[in-house]
Amino acid sequence: MNYKVMNYRCFSLSIARGLLATSATVVLVLVGSCLASPAALALDVAGTVKTSQGNVHILRDGKSIPAVVGAKVMAGDVLRTSSESSAGVTLKDDTRVSLVPNSQVVLDKFAFNANTHEGGMFLSVLKGTLSMISGLLVRANPELVRVKTPTATIGIRGTEFIVDVP
Amino acid sequence: MFHNRYFAICLMLLGLAGCASERITLLPDADGKVGALVVTRDSGGEVRLDQAYGSARVEGSKVEFRQSSASEVKERYNATLAAIPTGTQSYTLHFVIEKTTLLPESQATLKTILEDYSKRPAPEVIIIGHTDKSGDAKYNEELSQRRASAVRDQLVAGGASPENIETAWRGDREPLPETVGKIYDQRNRRVEVKIR
């Protein structure tokens, strides 16, 4: 349903923004209701904000949290940059991502066992530009790491790439 | 069916809001190595990228390969590449047999770790202690824990914040691959330190 909503993103910039916000909520609700082990997994820290310029926020449980350097990122979080803002996050498996101005990304799922390197990641780029340098999860379980755009899915065998969603 | 509608809307509004394509571009990593991506359009079509600066363009009705270049990527994506955090760095410290005392050259490495730590925003340190296979397993668990703690204490003494440090230990359970079968081996009397 959320992808259907997103497919209409060509209407106009302002309407698209509203729709994207809606779809982000839908994604959150879906993740919240689909995860088998609820609170413990969802509350685990997935990563840390390492670079943050301008106006960067984490949307979690309907609240907006400033994504300052040192802020923790959790599975289910939406990361959003405003104009003239950027952010960089390092996840627990050493995956590194960055966002340019006017970007919105959802870390739908993230699980990583530091001892066994088991786990997986699902991340959606709703709009803007994300660059990623993959980490231990891709090395150990490449088939369990996916990046989603509004119209496509990216399977990752390493290592560094850019996803640009207008 | 809604894809046709989507395409029609795109045509209608082309020039108004524009219907630029999504672009996925594969880059060489810091060592020049190139990985691979498979870009699958939800409603059909797939492009595999395995060359540096290969790019997939996903539009309303198709996904296509385009060859991009270093200069194009630099021009278009400089800001996003500049915001990527510094990569994780790993260090290995070595110990005197049976002890939590660092070998002299590892004292120098400890200084390097502290310098690295001080340069990173919101640094995270992961310390993992190990032993060689001499002695019994239970003793080695405990020795590897003491080695990890000794390193943590020295990092804290050098200015690192305890809440940024995680310690773990493996006893003699994870010898280096090149030492398998050996009981006494200096290379396994070690603590691994990762900073990110």
Interface residues (C-beta under 8 A of the other chain):
Chain A: Y3 K4 N7 Y8 C10 F11 S12 L13 A16 T48 V49 K50 T51 Q53 V69 G70 S86 A87 G88 V89 T90 D94 R96 V97 S98 L99 V100 P101 A114 N115 T129 L130 S131 I133 S134 G135 T149 P150 T151 A152 T153 I154 G155 I156 R157 G158 T159 E160 F161 I162 V163 D164 V165 P166
Chain B: F2 H3 Y6 I9 C10 L13 L16 A17 G18 C19 A20 S21 E22 R23 I24 T25 L26 L27 P28 D29 K33 V34 G35 A36 L37 V38 V39 T40 R41 D42 S43 L49 A56 V58 G60 V63 V73 R76 Y77 A79 T80 L81 A82 A83 I84 P85 T86 G87 T88 R120 P121 A122 E124 I126 A168 R196
